Each structure stands twice: as structure tokens, then as C-alpha cells.
Amino acid sequence: MAVAWSGILGFLIIVFLVGIAFGAAAYLTNSILPAIPVHVVGLLVFFTLVWPHDANRRLLWEGGGDTWFWIHVAQTIIFTALAILAFLRLARVTERMRAVGGNCLVSDPASEPVG
């Protein structure tokens, strides 16, 4: 049991540190674009080198989907639909703000016109 928890804790620490690195890159460059190639390479390495050799993970085409797999598929569909609706709403709100001359994202409150 301790091995399982140490594996999960190690994974969470790595994910947290990568998130900090991506966040710092986005903050310093004012863009998420520099993190995209790094993220793509990380996913490729994981899914081609790590995942296939993990004894605890059964490949879908080797044994089919179990209950947890289908629960995750349903969650993905539901939350993707909700995210699309949220982004469409956000686009409408920010479009209205831009139309009246407002700035949707103010990086420096001192640059806002007074009054």
C-alpha cells in the first residue's frame, strides 16, 4: 500500500512542478504558445514509452473497456460539452465588452482611464 501512495504522490509532485513551469512560461512570455511544444513532447513520450510498458494498465484493444473506462468516457463527453458552452458564453460577454470599448483583460489597473 505504501508503494502505491508513494507512486501517486510522486506523480502529483511532478504534475505540480510541470504546472508551475508552464505557468511561469506563460506569465513571462504573456502567451501559452511556448509551453505547447513541450506539452506535446511530454504526451508523446508518456503514451509511447511509459504507458505501453505499465503492467497495471491494460490496453483497450487487449481487454476492452471496463466500467471505469466508460464512466471516464461519459465524463469526458459531459464536461467537454459544458466547457464549450462556457467558452461560447465567455466569447459573447467579452465581445459585448469590446464593442462598448471596455477592456476585457486589464493587466495594469493604472492604465485604465479614470472616470
N, C-alpha and C positions, 0 to 999 in steps of 0.2 A: 504493500500500500504506500509506503514512504517513497518508493521509486516512482510510482505513478504521480504523486503530488509534486515531487521534485521536477519531473518532466514537464508538468503543466506550469509550475512556477517559472521554470527556465524559459519556456515558450512565451509566457506572458511578459517576462522581463525583456526578451528580445523584441517582441512586438511593441512594447512601450518605448524602448530606445529607438527603434526604427521610426516610430511615430514622431518622437522628438526631433530626430534628424530631418525627416520630411517637413515637419512644421517649421523648423529653423530655416531650411532652404526656401520654403515658400515665403516666410516672413522677410528674409534678407533679400530675396530677388523680386518680391511682390508678385510672384507667379508660382503656380503649381507645376509648370512645364518642366523645370529641371528634375523634378522627382519622378516624372512619368517613366523615362527610360530605365531608371534604377529599379522602379517597382516592377516593370515588365520583366527585366532580367531576373529579379528575385523570384517572381512567379514561375518563370520558365525553369529555373534551377530547381525550385521546390517540386514542381509537378513532373519533371523529367528525371531527376536524380534521387530525390528523397521519397516521395510518395510511393512509387512502384516497389521500393525495397522495404517499406514499412510492414512488418509482419502483422501488425494489429489492424491494418486497413485491407479490406477485401475489395478488389476491383469490381466495378459494376458488371462488366461483361463476364466475370468469372462466377458470380453467385447471384446476380440480380439485386434488386433494391429491397431492403428490409423496411420495416415500419418507420424507423428513424429517417431513412433516406426520403421516403415520400412525405413525411412531416416537413423536412427541410425544403423539399421542392414546393410544397404548398406555402410555406413561409416566404420563400423567395418570390413567388408569384404575387402573393398578397402585398408584401412590403414594396415590391417594385411598382405595383400599381399605385400604392399610396405615395411613394416618392415622386412618381410622375405627376400626380395630382398636386402635390405640394409645390413642385417646381413650376408647374403651369400657373398656379396661384401667385407665387412669388414673381414670376415674369409679368403678370398683369399688374400687380401692385407697383413694381419698380417702373414699369412702362408709364403708368399714370404719374408717378413722381417725376420722372424725367420730362414728361410732357408739360408739367407746370413749372419746370425749371429747378426742381429740387434735386439735390444730390443724394442718391440712394445710399452710398457708402462714403461717409466722411472720415478721412484718415486724420485730418488735423482740424479740431474744432475752432482753432484760431483763424482758419482760412474762411470760415463761414461769414457771410455778410451779417452785420449787426442790424437788428431792427426788423 
